[in-house]
Amino acid sequence: MKTHDIIIIGGGHNGLVAACYLAKAGLKTLVLERREIVGGGAVTEGIHPGFRCSTLAHSAGPFSSQIAKDLDLERHGLEIITPEARVLALARDGRSICIYNETAQTIREIEKVSAKDAKSYPEFERSFSRIGKMLAPLLTMMPPAIEHPSPGELWNLGKLGHSFRGLGKKDAYRLLRWGPMAVADLVAEWFETELLRAAVAARGIFGAFAGPWSAGTSTGLLWQAGMDGHAIGPAAFVRGGMGALSEALAQAALNAGAELRTGTDVERIEATEERASKVKLKTGEEISARAIVSNADPRTTFLKLVDPIDLDPNFLLKIRNYRAIGVSAKINLALSGLPIFAGLEGSDGQVAASKLSGRIHIGPDIDYLERAFDAAKYGDYSPAPYMDISIPSLADPALAPAGAHSMSVYVQYAPYKLKNGDWNSRREGFADTVVNKLSDYAPNLKELIVARQIITPLDLEETYGLSGGHICHGEQSLDQFFTFRPIIGWAQYRTPIKGLYLCGAGTHPGGGVTGGPGANAAREIIKDFKSGKA
Ligand SMILES: Cc1cc2nc3c(=O)[nH]c(=O)nc-3n(C[C@H](O)[C@H](O)[C@H](O)COP(=O)(O)OP(=O)(O)OC[C@H]3O[C@@H](n4cnc5c(N)ncnc54)[C@H](O)[C@@H]3O)c2cc1C
């Protein structure tokens, strides 16, 4: 007797999105999360008494507004905060460029450093916006089957071809050229100012085992444009930190009738007669269901949870070759006050706070970013890393005591595998390097630090369950994208084991706090249930 229609392994935001849609469709859904809190990469945790922080992801991908509407997340407590500033790029000598949501405001900033770049910027923004609109339907589309696309899939591709033609020659040519290009080349075609080039290029390398000179890194900009019409990543914070988004999702899932169990670690997915039939927990308890959906990453799902005997050796080989070697770490700081950043000292306090309220980019030129990557290529962390920082307490003061601040520092590159030593012995040295480098840009930083939380790639694996510490459940390179995600032939959320599905960032449209994989997977699972294929 099956007690549930669906078991979802993992209460990351994608697992929760899937749970909401599945429960709303009337399926009896149970979510099992190994940690004591739901959210996976989208969590808010205490970092020091009185200080809370989005421990991992700090700015949503952005999260799909359609999903937020479908699931009525506002009613369940979600409040997205969108500061005017997207990103403030800082140079060591005190120069800075702030990219705003507002084009005219950004142009005024860029004019201060280059009249030529200020002139190029509006067309850069418009071109990515047009291309983004054309790409956007891809995000909610199930990738077509490569060998035998169904009539529906062919129809969708036809529609896409039609909108590609609608782009016009110039943008269509740009789209075809840009996809495989190194992002360093792309930004050089548009801008002459190194600081601006690096701030824009950063979106192409975020989370990737790649530097700005690596082929294919422009795809990150195109994908970003597909998500929110802009090549440059947004500042999309959540009141209460990213965990508040996960809590709103959990509440919506519960209201729709789903059941959630935290502190529940799944050890095994068991198959009977070639179909997934039950999960076995670390405690030995067994729970059966008509279908099992894994929000864990593909390597965890197929190399740890499934018995290899249930998989074709060829499929297993492809999963073993699926690349998921992380390069990211986090340092979260509890600060007694707001740091003073070089270049902003003279600014009016309100102007400085407004510029700092988006994301802060550290990585002043393309060579700096590439050198940061060089270290990772050879098995070490960057002596001068690329950083993407936010100070969420500026817009959401409840995250820190009055006058104090939480600072979230995303650090790249910190390779999962170190050539010398290991992460446990090198974590403090790594954090010192990060704080020292950041102090070049904010000289009073060290005296403000009350506490620091260090999250290495090994912690990402051990504490947060991310294989290889990869923040996106696997590299988002051209060979692991769209119809190739996670692997060719298996990009439709289904797996070689009947009744076993994937719904996490290792599936299309990939990593980031967007809800896309969870929603797409749920739609396919509901179809299978309705047609009796599940
Ligand atoms: C350091 C860092 C910084 C990031 N920064 C950003 C950012 O600023 N913006 C952005 O949009 N994205 C960012 N990301 C990426 C983003 O957080 C992830 O892509 C996203 O959270 C993936 O969501 P998910 O639900 O697919 O998977 P996850 O969030 O990984 O959730 C999977 C869940 O499954 C659970 N699980 C795994 N195995 C088991 C098991 N055996 N039994 C039970 N439960 C299990 C895990 O505990 C976890 O809760 C960042 C990620 C990291 C790590």
The ligand as a MOL file (V3000), in Angstrom:
LIG
                    3D

  0  0  0     0  0            999 V3000
M  V30 BEGIN CTAB
M  V30 COUNTS 53 58 0 0 0
M  V30 BEGIN ATOM
M  V30 1 C 27.6600 29.9040 -1.7340 0
M  V30 2 C 26.5070 30.0240 -2.6910 0
M  V30 3 C 26.1370 31.2580 -3.1760 0
M  V30 4 C 25.1050 31.3790 -4.0930 0
M  V30 5 N 24.7190 32.6120 -4.5090 0
M  V30 6 C 23.6060 32.7460 -5.2690 0
M  V30 7 C 23.0280 34.0070 -5.5110 0
M  V30 8 O 23.4740 35.0310 -4.9940 0
M  V30 9 N 21.9230 34.0620 -6.3130 0
M  V30 10 C 21.3420 32.9400 -6.8190 0
M  V30 11 O 20.3100 33.0510 -7.5070 0
M  V30 12 N 21.8610 31.7250 -6.5870 0
M  V30 13 C 22.9640 31.5990 -5.8200 0
M  V30 14 N 23.4440 30.3630 -5.5070 0
M  V30 15 C 22.8830 29.1860 -6.1880 0
M  V30 16 C 21.5730 28.7490 -5.5830 0
M  V30 17 O 21.6080 28.8500 -4.1920 0
M  V30 18 C 21.2760 27.3040 -5.9810 0
M  V30 19 O 21.4080 27.1330 -7.3710 0
M  V30 20 C 19.8710 26.9160 -5.5550 0
M  V30 21 O 19.6980 27.1470 -4.1710 0
M  V30 22 C 19.5840 25.4700 -5.8970 0
M  V30 23 O 18.3130 25.1570 -5.3950 0
M  V30 24 P 17.7720 23.6630 -5.3860 0
M  V30 25 O 16.4860 23.6870 -4.6630 0
M  V30 26 O 17.7860 23.1180 -6.7570 0
M  V30 27 O 18.8510 22.8360 -4.5670 0
M  V30 28 P 19.3960 23.0200 -3.0860 0
M  V30 29 O 19.1580 24.3990 -2.6190 0
M  V30 30 O 20.7840 22.5150 -3.0990 0
M  V30 31 O 18.4770 22.0550 -2.2420 0
M  V30 32 C 18.6440 20.6550 -2.2500 0
M  V30 33 C 18.1290 20.1640 -0.9170 0
M  V30 34 O 18.1840 18.7390 -0.9000 0
M  V30 35 C 18.5830 18.3440 0.4050 0
M  V30 36 N 19.1110 16.9860 0.3200 0
M  V30 37 C 20.2000 16.5600 -0.3770 0
M  V30 38 N 20.3720 15.2310 -0.1900 0
M  V30 39 C 19.3730 14.8100 0.6270 0
M  V30 40 C 19.0400 13.5560 1.1920 0
M  V30 41 N 19.7650 12.4560 0.9530 0
M  V30 42 N 17.9450 13.4680 2.0180 0
M  V30 43 C 17.1840 14.5640 2.2670 0
M  V30 44 N 17.4930 15.7940 1.7730 0
M  V30 45 C 18.5680 15.9140 0.9550 0
M  V30 46 C 19.6200 19.3780 0.7810 0
M  V30 47 O 19.8450 19.4250 2.1810 0
M  V30 48 C 18.9730 20.6480 0.2410 0
M  V30 49 O 18.1370 21.2550 1.1930 0
M  V30 50 C 24.4370 30.2230 -4.5510 0
M  V30 51 C 24.7710 28.9770 -4.0210 0
M  V30 52 C 25.7820 28.8700 -3.0910 0
M  V30 53 C 26.1150 27.5280 -2.5230 0
M  V30 END ATOM
M  V30 BEGIN BOND
M  V30 1 1 1 2
M  V30 2 1 2 3
M  V30 3 2 2 52
M  V30 4 2 3 4
M  V30 5 1 4 5
M  V30 6 1 4 50
M  V30 7 2 5 6
M  V30 8 1 6 7
M  V30 9 1 6 13
M  V30 10 2 7 8
M  V30 11 1 7 9
M  V30 12 1 9 10
M  V30 13 2 10 11
M  V30 14 1 10 12
M  V30 15 2 12 13
M  V30 16 1 13 14
M  V30 17 1 14 15
M  V30 18 1 14 50
M  V30 19 1 15 16
M  V30 20 1 16 17
M  V30 21 1 16 18
M  V30 22 1 18 19
M  V30 23 1 18 20
M  V30 24 1 20 21
M  V30 25 1 20 22
M  V30 26 1 22 23
M  V30 27 1 23 24
M  V30 28 2 24 25
M  V30 29 1 24 26
M  V30 30 1 24 27
M  V30 31 1 27 28
M  V30 32 2 28 29
M  V30 33 1 28 30
M  V30 34 1 28 31
M  V30 35 1 31 32
M  V30 36 1 32 33
M  V30 37 1 33 34
M  V30 38 1 33 48
M  V30 39 1 34 35
M  V30 40 1 35 36
M  V30 41 1 35 46
M  V30 42 1 36 37
M  V30 43 1 36 45
M  V30 44 2 37 38
M  V30 45 1 38 39
M  V30 46 1 39 40
M  V30 47 2 39 45
M  V30 48 1 40 41
M  V30 49 2 40 42
M  V30 50 1 42 43
M  V30 51 2 43 44
M  V30 52 1 44 45
M  V30 53 1 46 47
M  V30 54 1 46 48
M  V30 55 1 48 49
M  V30 56 2 50 51
M  V30 57 1 51 52
M  V30 58 1 52 53
M  V30 END BOND
M  V30 END CTAB
M  END
